[in-house]
Structures are given as C-alpha cells and as structure tokens.
Amino acid sequence: SLQQRQARETGICPVREELYAQCFDELIREVTINCAERGLLLLRVRDEMRMTTAAYQTLYESAVAFGMRKALQTEQGKNDMEQRISTQDAEIKDLERQVQEWKMKCEAVEKRETERRE
C-alpha cells in the first residue's frame, strides 16, 4: 500500500504518516477494549508523537526559510561587492592616469630646468 500511494521511504511523508496513524489508532482501539488504562497511555503516546512530529516539521520549515534568507543575503552581498569592485577598479584607473600625468609634468619641469641650467 505504501508503494501504491507513492510514499517516500525517508523524511516526513504525509502518506506514511496517515497510514501509520490509522494503524496506531486501530491498535489503541483494540488495546483499550482489553485495558482502558493502557489505551489511555497509548493515546498520550500518540498525541506526544504528533506534537513531536509537528515540532520537527516547524523546525525544518524554519531552517529552510533561514537558509533561503541567508542565500538571498549572500547573493545581495555578492552583487554589492561586485559593484564596489567595479567602482574601485574605475577609481584605480583614474588614479593611474593622474600618476602618469604628474610624471609627465614632472619630467617636463625637470627637462626645462636642465635646459635652463645649460
């Protein structure tokens, strides 16, 4: 029946969960007929199991959401960093151009000074 309903073998699977719940409910019903106290205890176990599963589901969803937020933040940070790199590359080129201009001016001044002395 699990294969027919395409139940997953691992992880949280609603199909498996439903079938196991039906099975466990039937087991509780049969045990309760023979011993009410044991039936009540099994009911508590079932309810605790459901709450635990719900808590794991919530934790899983929260972790997935956190991972997605972090991935988006990382992508945004990457884009910001790429833009910053591009801006700084342009600034470096501009400064290198200025250095060349100042070198040429310096050489021209040195050349004029040398010619003036001679």
Residue frames as a rotation matrix with the C-alpha (Angstrom) as fourth column:
SER 1
0.568 0.823 0.000 0.00
0.823 -0.568 0.000 0.00
0.000 0.000 -1.000 0.00
LEU 2
0.343 -0.527 -0.777 2.92
0.196 -0.769 0.608 2.36
-0.919 -0.361 -0.160 0.69
GLN 3
-0.725 -0.649 0.231 4.29
0.318 -0.019 0.948 1.80
-0.611 0.760 0.220 -2.81
GLN 4
-0.199 0.743 0.639 0.87
0.973 0.070 0.222 2.18
0.120 0.666 -0.737 -4.42
ARG 5
0.800 0.558 -0.220 0.38
0.593 -0.790 0.155 5.55
-0.088 -0.254 -0.963 -2.73
GLN 6
0.354 -0.773 0.527 3.95
0.461 -0.346 -0.817 6.61
0.814 0.532 0.233 -3.64
ALA 7
0.997 -0.039 -0.070 5.12
0.051 -0.374 0.926 7.09
-0.062 -0.927 -0.371 -0.08
ARG 8
0.363 -0.927 0.096 8.64
-0.615 -0.315 -0.723 8.36
0.700 0.203 -0.685 0.49
GLU 9
0.415 -0.272 -0.868 10.99
0.473 0.880 -0.050 5.97
0.777 -0.390 0.494 2.26
THR 10
-0.422 -0.638 -0.644 12.74
0.900 -0.210 -0.381 8.65
0.108 -0.741 0.663 4.31
GLY 11
-0.961 -0.018 0.276 11.89
-0.003 -0.997 -0.075 12.01
0.276 -0.073 0.958 5.84
ILE 12
-0.559 0.828 -0.043 8.48
-0.157 -0.156 -0.975 13.33
-0.814 -0.539 0.217 6.73
CYS 13
-0.952 0.288 -0.101 5.94
-0.022 0.264 0.964 11.69
0.305 0.920 -0.245 4.41
PRO 14
-0.476 0.841 0.259 2.23
-0.866 -0.395 -0.307 12.55
-0.156 -0.371 0.916 4.73
VAL 15
0.212 0.550 -0.808 1.20
-0.669 0.684 0.291 9.23
0.713 0.479 0.513 3.13
ARG 16
-0.391 -0.435 -0.811 3.22
0.273 0.787 -0.554 7.13
0.879 -0.438 -0.188 5.57
GLU 17
-0.969 0.004 0.249 2.13
-0.223 -0.460 -0.860 9.34
0.111 -0.888 0.446 8.44
GLU 18
-0.160 0.987 0.012 -1.56
-0.977 -0.160 0.139 8.86
0.139 0.010 0.990 7.61
LEU 19
0.271 0.243 -0.932 -1.29
-0.317 0.936 0.152 5.09
0.909 0.254 0.330 7.21
TYR 20
-0.631 -0.570 -0.526 0.70
0.329 0.417 -0.847 4.69
0.703 -0.707 -0.076 10.43
ALA 21
-0.816 0.396 0.420 -1.78
-0.576 -0.604 -0.550 6.93
0.036 -0.692 0.721 12.27
GLN 22
0.202 0.925 -0.322 -4.68
-0.862 0.324 0.389 4.74
0.465 0.199 0.863 11.13
CYS 23
0.055 -0.286 -0.956 -2.77
0.102 0.955 -0.280 1.64
0.993 -0.082 0.082 12.20
PHE 24
-0.884 -0.461 -0.082 -1.89
0.151 -0.116 -0.982 3.13
0.443 -0.880 0.173 15.58
ASP 25
-0.485 0.791 0.373 -5.48
-0.866 -0.492 -0.084 4.32
0.117 -0.363 0.924 16.14
GLU 26
0.402 0.614 -0.679 -6.74
-0.518 0.764 0.385 0.78
0.755 0.197 0.625 15.47
LEU 27
-0.313 -0.615 -0.724 -4.12
0.356 0.631 -0.690 -0.62
0.881 -0.473 0.022 17.85
ILE 28
-0.927 0.019 0.374 -5.22
-0.318 -0.569 -0.758 1.87
0.199 -0.822 0.534 20.53
ARG 29
-0.029 1.000 0.007 -8.86
-0.932 -0.030 0.362 0.89
0.362 0.004 0.932 19.98
GLU 30
0.362 0.143 -0.921 -8.09
-0.102 0.988 0.113 -2.81
0.927 0.053 0.372 20.38
VAL 31
-0.640 -0.653 -0.405 -5.89
0.368 0.202 -0.908 -2.31
0.675 -0.730 0.111 23.46
THR 32
-0.742 0.405 0.535 -8.50
-0.627 -0.702 -0.337 -0.03
0.239 -0.585 0.775 25.07
ILE 33
0.284 0.870 -0.403 -11.12
-0.610 0.489 0.624 -2.81
0.740 0.068 0.669 24.78
ASN 34
0.258 -0.263 -0.930 -8.91
0.463 0.878 -0.120 -5.08
0.848 -0.400 0.349 26.91
CYS 35
-0.044 -0.352 -0.935 -7.45
0.985 -0.173 0.019 -2.46
-0.168 -0.920 0.355 29.28
ALA 36
0.809 0.496 0.316 -8.68
0.545 -0.833 -0.089 1.14
0.220 0.245 -0.944 29.47
GLU 37
0.716 -0.584 -0.383 -5.56
-0.024 -0.568 0.823 2.36
-0.698 -0.580 -0.421 31.30
ARG 38
-0.280 -0.837 0.470 -3.22
0.512 0.284 0.811 1.01
-0.812 0.467 0.349 28.60
GLY 39
0.144 0.436 0.889 -5.44
0.983 -0.169 -0.077 2.51
0.117 0.884 -0.452 25.91
LEU 40
0.969 0.207 -0.133 -5.28
0.233 -0.946 0.227 5.91
-0.079 -0.251 -0.965 27.63
LEU 41
0.282 -0.947 -0.154 -1.50
0.041 -0.148 0.988 5.62
-0.958 -0.285 -0.003 27.88
LEU 42
-0.346 -0.378 0.858 -1.25
0.827 0.309 0.470 4.80
-0.443 0.873 0.206 24.17
LEU 43
0.637 0.619 0.461 -3.45
0.748 -0.640 -0.175 7.83
0.187 0.456 -0.870 23.40
ARG 44
0.831 -0.394 -0.392 -0.98
-0.082 -0.785 0.615 10.01
-0.550 -0.479 -0.684 25.28
VAL 45
-0.168 -0.919 0.357 1.91
0.335 0.288 0.897 8.42
-0.927 0.270 0.260 23.41
ARG 46
-0.003 0.254 0.967 0.14
0.998 0.060 -0.012 9.06
-0.061 0.965 -0.253 20.09
ASP 47
0.910 0.404 0.096 -0.57
0.407 -0.913 -0.011 12.70
0.084 0.049 -0.995 20.97
GLU 48
0.517 -0.805 -0.291 3.02
-0.115 -0.402 0.908 13.25
-0.848 -0.437 -0.300 22.12
MET 49
-0.276 -0.600 0.751 4.29
0.670 0.440 0.598 11.67
-0.689 0.668 0.280 18.90
ARG 50
0.384 0.509 0.770 2.09
0.904 -0.375 -0.203 14.01
0.186 0.775 -0.604 16.82
MET 51
0.972 -0.044 -0.230 3.30
0.039 -0.937 0.346 17.06
-0.231 -0.345 -0.910 18.74
THR 52
0.139 -0.989 0.054 6.91
0.073 0.065 0.995 15.99
-0.988 -0.135 0.081 18.31
THR 53
-0.200 -0.145 0.969 6.42
0.926 0.296 0.235 15.45
-0.321 0.944 0.075 14.58
ALA 54
0.748 0.532 0.397 4.75
0.626 -0.764 -0.155 18.86
0.221 0.364 -0.905 14.28
ALA 55
0.761 -0.536 -0.365 7.66
-0.114 -0.665 0.738 20.45
-0.638 -0.521 -0.567 16.16
TYR 56
-0.220 -0.862 0.456 10.17
0.422 0.338 0.841 18.79
-0.879 0.378 0.289 13.81
GLN 57
0.143 0.362 0.921 8.14
0.989 -0.083 -0.121 19.96
0.032 0.929 -0.369 10.82
THR 58
0.972 0.231 -0.040 8.15
0.234 -0.965 0.119 23.54
-0.011 -0.125 -0.992 12.14
LEU 59
0.401 -0.903 -0.156 11.86
-0.074 -0.202 0.977 23.34
-0.913 -0.380 -0.148 12.85
TYR 60
-0.235 -0.445 0.864 12.52
0.783 0.440 0.440 22.02
-0.576 0.780 0.244 9.35
GLU 61
0.492 0.512 0.704 10.46
0.834 -0.509 -0.213 24.77
0.249 0.692 -0.678 7.72
SER 62
0.941 -0.190 -0.280 12.18
-0.023 -0.862 0.507 27.39
-0.338 -0.470 -0.815 9.85
ALA 63
0.051 -0.986 0.160 15.61
0.174 0.167 0.971 26.04
-0.983 -0.021 0.180 8.87
VAL 64
-0.101 -0.020 0.995 14.68
0.979 0.177 0.103 26.08
-0.178 0.984 0.002 5.18
ALA 65
0.834 0.461 0.302 13.42
0.502 -0.862 -0.071 29.66
0.227 0.210 -0.951 5.47
PHE 66
0.690 -0.658 -0.302 16.60
-0.107 -0.505 0.856 30.67
-0.716 -0.558 -0.419 7.30
GLY 67
-0.180 -0.783 0.596 18.72
0.559 0.417 0.716 29.03
-0.809 0.462 0.363 4.60
MET 68
0.222 0.346 0.911 16.82
0.961 -0.234 -0.145 30.85
0.163 0.908 -0.385 1.87
ARG 69
0.987 0.128 -0.100 17.20
0.149 -0.958 0.247 34.20
-0.064 -0.259 -0.964 3.65
LYS 70
0.340 -0.936 -0.092 20.93
-0.030 -0.109 0.994 33.61
-0.940 -0.335 -0.065 4.06
ALA 71
-0.190 -0.378 0.906 21.28
0.859 0.383 0.340 32.63
-0.475 0.843 0.252 0.40
LEU 72
0.602 0.489 0.631 19.46
0.734 -0.651 -0.196 35.79
0.315 0.581 -0.751 -0.68
GLN 73
0.909 -0.321 -0.268 21.59
-0.086 -0.771 0.631 37.93
-0.409 -0.550 -0.728 1.65
THR 74
0.017 -0.951 0.308 24.73
0.314 0.298 0.901 36.32
-0.949 0.081 0.304 0.28
GLU 75
-0.002 0.057 0.998 23.61
0.998 0.060 -0.002 36.94
-0.060 0.997 -0.057 -3.30
GLN 76
0.899 0.359 0.251 22.79
0.367 -0.930 0.016 40.57
0.240 0.078 -0.968 -2.50
GLY 77
0.658 -0.725 -0.204 26.14
-0.119 -0.368 0.922 40.96
-0.743 -0.583 -0.329 -0.73
LYS 78
-0.119 -0.690 0.714 27.87
0.708 0.446 0.548 39.44
-0.696 0.571 0.436 -3.74
ASN 79
0.366 0.337 0.867 26.16
0.883 -0.421 -0.209 41.89
0.295 0.842 -0.452 -6.10
ASP 80
0.998 -0.014 -0.069 27.05
0.017 -0.908 0.418 44.82
-0.068 -0.418 -0.906 -3.83
MET 81
0.332 -0.942 0.051 30.66
0.083 0.083 0.993 43.64
-0.940 -0.326 0.106 -3.64
GLU 82
-0.068 -0.319 0.945 30.88
0.948 0.275 0.160 43.25
-0.311 0.907 0.283 -7.42
GLN 83
0.723 0.387 0.572 29.57
0.556 -0.818 -0.148 46.79
0.411 0.425 -0.806 -7.86
ARG 84
0.882 -0.443 -0.159 32.06
-0.156 -0.594 0.789 48.08
-0.444 -0.671 -0.594 -5.29
ILE 85
0.053 -0.886 0.461 34.91
0.505 0.422 0.752 46.27
-0.861 0.193 0.470 -7.06
SER 86
0.192 0.100 0.976 33.84
0.972 -0.154 -0.175 47.79
0.133 0.983 -0.127 -10.38
THR 87
0.957 0.204 0.209 33.74
0.169 -0.970 0.172 51.29
0.237 -0.129 -0.963 -8.86
GLN 88
0.641 -0.766 -0.058 37.15
-0.156 -0.203 0.967 50.85
-0.752 -0.610 -0.250 -7.25
ASP 89
0.029 -0.599 0.800 38.64
0.835 0.454 0.310 49.48
-0.549 0.659 0.514 -10.49
ALA 90
0.532 0.238 0.813 37.47
0.710 -0.649 -0.274 52.64
0.462 0.723 -0.514 -12.27
GLU 91
0.983 -0.179 0.030 38.94
-0.161 -0.786 0.596 54.76
-0.083 -0.591 -0.802 -9.47
ILE 92
0.333 -0.906 0.260 42.26
0.305 0.364 0.880 52.90
-0.892 -0.214 0.398 -9.73
LYS 93
0.092 -0.265 0.960 42.41
0.995 0.072 -0.075 53.54
-0.050 0.962 0.270 -13.48
ASP 94
0.814 0.262 0.518 41.67
0.316 -0.948 -0.018 57.22
0.487 0.178 -0.855 -12.92
LEU 95
0.841 -0.540 -0.024 44.40
-0.212 -0.370 0.905 57.48
-0.497 -0.756 -0.425 -10.27
GLU 96
0.136 -0.809 0.572 46.87
0.659 0.505 0.557 55.66
-0.739 0.301 0.602 -12.51
ARG 97
0.369 0.078 0.926 46.06
0.850 -0.430 -0.303 58.14
0.375 0.899 -0.225 -15.28
GLN 98
0.977 0.006 0.215 46.68
-0.080 -0.917 0.391 61.02
0.199 -0.399 -0.895 -12.85
VAL 99
0.533 -0.839 0.107 50.00
0.143 0.214 0.966 59.47
-0.834 -0.500 0.234 -11.83
GLN 100
0.055 -0.499 0.865 51.05
0.967 0.243 0.078 59.34
-0.250 0.832 0.496 -15.49
GLU 101
0.677 0.252 0.692 50.03
0.476 -0.867 -0.150 62.97
0.562 0.431 -0.706 -15.98
TRP 102
0.944 -0.326 0.055 52.04
-0.247 -0.585 0.772 64.06
-0.220 -0.743 -0.633 -12.92
LYS 103
0.290 -0.872 0.393 55.04
0.516 0.489 0.703 62.03
-0.806 -0.001 0.592 -14.08
MET 104
0.181 -0.176 0.967 54.90
0.961 -0.176 -0.212 63.68
0.208 0.968 0.138 -17.49
LYS 105
0.880 0.167 0.445 54.59
0.095 -0.979 0.179 67.14
0.465 -0.115 -0.877 -15.89
CYS 106
0.779 -0.626 0.023 57.48
-0.066 -0.045 0.997 66.34
-0.623 -0.778 -0.076 -13.55
GLU 107
0.109 -0.743 0.660 59.66
0.832 0.432 0.348 65.17
-0.543 0.512 0.666 -16.45
ALA 108
0.448 0.118 0.886 58.77
0.719 -0.637 -0.279 68.31
0.531 0.762 -0.370 -18.43
VAL 109
0.978 -0.100 0.185 59.71
-0.189 -0.800 0.569 70.53
0.091 -0.591 -0.801 -15.46
GLU 110
0.499 -0.844 0.196 62.98
0.211 0.338 0.917 68.61
-0.841 -0.416 0.347 -14.97
LYS 111
0.141 -0.415 0.899 63.75
0.982 0.171 -0.075 68.91
-0.122 0.894 0.432 -18.68
ARG 112
0.713 0.168 0.681 63.09
0.340 -0.932 -0.126 72.68
0.614 0.321 -0.721 -18.68
GLU 113
0.919 -0.389 0.060 65.21
-0.228 -0.400 0.888 73.10
-0.321 -0.830 -0.456 -15.55
THR 114
0.274 -0.847 0.455 68.05
0.587 0.522 0.619 71.13
-0.762 0.098 0.640 -17.13
GLU 115
0.223 -0.131 0.966 67.82
0.925 -0.284 -0.251 73.22
0.307 0.950 0.058 -20.32
ARG 116
0.921 0.165 0.354 67.75
0.061 -0.956 0.288 76.43
0.386 -0.243 -0.890 -18.30
ARG 117
0.734 -0.679 0.009 70.93
-0.016 -0.004 1.000 75.45
-0.679 -0.734 -0.014 -16.43
GLU 118
0.125 -0.729 0.673 72.83
0.820 0.458 0.343 74.68
-0.558 0.509 0.655 -19.58
